Amino acid sequence: MDLQNLTLHTDKYQINMIYAHWKMNRHNNIRVFDAYFRKNPFQNGYSVFAGLERIIHYINALRFSEEDILYLKNQPENYDEGFLNELREMKFTGNIYSVAEGAIIFPNEPIIRVEARIFEAQLIETALLNFMNYQTLIATKASRIKHVAQDDMFFEFGTRRAQEADAAIWGSRAAYIAGFDGTSNMESGKRFGIPSIGTHAHSWVMDFESELEAFRAYANVFPDKTVLLVDTYDTLKSGLPNAIKVGKELEEKGYRLKGIRLDSGDLAYLSKKARKMLDQAGLDYVSIIASNDLDEHVILDLKFQGARIDSWGVGTQLITAADNPSLGGVYKLVARKDDDTYAPVIKISANPEKVTTPGFKTVYRIINKRTNKAIGDYIAFPEEKVKEAKQLNMFNPIHTYIQKTVTEFEAVEILQPIFQNGEQVYELPTLDEIRAFHNSQLDLFWEEYLRKLNPEHYLVVLSESVWKVKTDLMASKS
């Protein structure tokens, strides 16, 4: 599935760098890169990782076609024929480690680690970040929206406002991972098995002589799945009364009106009025669905106002991540492998948040054995044997005076092997398994870290060994 060749889905400077490495006979040197992000989007307290499945498909299909080679051959850089032949033979031969899709993740910790020839590791940067950044952004937004009304149903309605087809298709998958219950996008439904949801548009109503005639016609075609859009003309004077008439007519035929949808106006007021009218007509089982530029802020406010809405169709604000349209993930060189040793490297910046954390590292989630809640994430070198430790000193790498000593903990390594020596060793879970995993991840965290407003800062720390390597390298480069 989705084994489309996207090898040239990269930036030209990646091609130029691997060409320069080839010219200098450095292209087979093994290098280690970390992919991570620096800041949670939407002022959220956490993020939700998504995009791994597409990254896996991309790596498995990574080949330069003759069409790709011809395009490169015609570039003004005049790449050597030997380089182009190297590209013809290229396939991914390295190692990739990643957190699982649906995992709760935090800034400044490796989400994906790539260990490969610089020729390969440099090439895949752009696509890897593209898939990780977008899908993680949408999954995080969806989780944040779901969190403000956890018992309600949520549907992704954003296809027509997304940035082209791939964004719509993979964005709806990311939303489903994070708790949404369905999508209007039929391709996503077919490809991923996401429940597809749909009613009718205003044009359906406008194409008939009367609203009542339109409702009756629709109900006649879908008698057991009828959801009526009631705001084409006047919601309370026309739409609701006509929907109630059709609902009663369906009852007489042995069916039930499934729901009504509100797509404009004062949703709090209209939903309360609609609930009262439906209940008085004996249609208390009819669900009220709302759409119309919804996001977590609007939904939370509607809940505060007592809106009687059971299900939410969320479109533009979700699929475009309108209030924070970029995750800002980065891909940084952290180590050079020489023989069997890893030499750490660092990037220094005048902006402290842009100073990288050097070395071949892994990440442990530290979980309190008594509460089964996460205490913090611990970045360490693999040889430190964190799982066997009886005590950990966890200190904030920015504010080092903030320290916590933990005992009675379990250290769970969250980076797992995906590719080994170019071969996929990770068995892709089903989408429903990923979704269930995400729900189990939420259970690991106290509500203070998950809340929408002013979430508590979750601790992501460096081991003392990693911190020492980082400070020593910073000193040596100054």
Secondary structure, 3 states (H helix, E strand, C coil): CCCCCCCCCCCHHHHHHHHHHHHCCCCCCEEEEEEEECCCHHHCCCEECCCHHHHHHHHHCCCCCHHHHHHHHCCCCCCCHHHHHHHHHCCCCCEEEECCCCCEECCCCCCEEEEEEHHHHHHCHHHHHHHHHHHHHHHHHHHHHHHCCCCCEEEECCHHHCCHHHHHHHHHHHHHHCCCCEECCHHHHHHHCCCECCCCCHHHHHCCCCHHHHHHHHHHHCCCCCEEECCCCCHHHHHHHHHHHHHHHHHHCCCCCCEEEECCCCHHHHHHHHHHHHHHCCCCCCEEEECCCCCHHHHHHHHHCCCCCCEEEECHHHHCCCCCCCCCEEEEEEEEEECCEEEECCCCCCCHHHCCCCCCCEEEEEEECCCCCEEEEEEECHHHCHHHCCCEEEECCCCCCCEEEECCEEEEECCEEEEECCEECCCCCCHHHHHHHHHHHHCCCCHHHHCCCCCCCCEEEECHHHHHHHHHHHHHHC
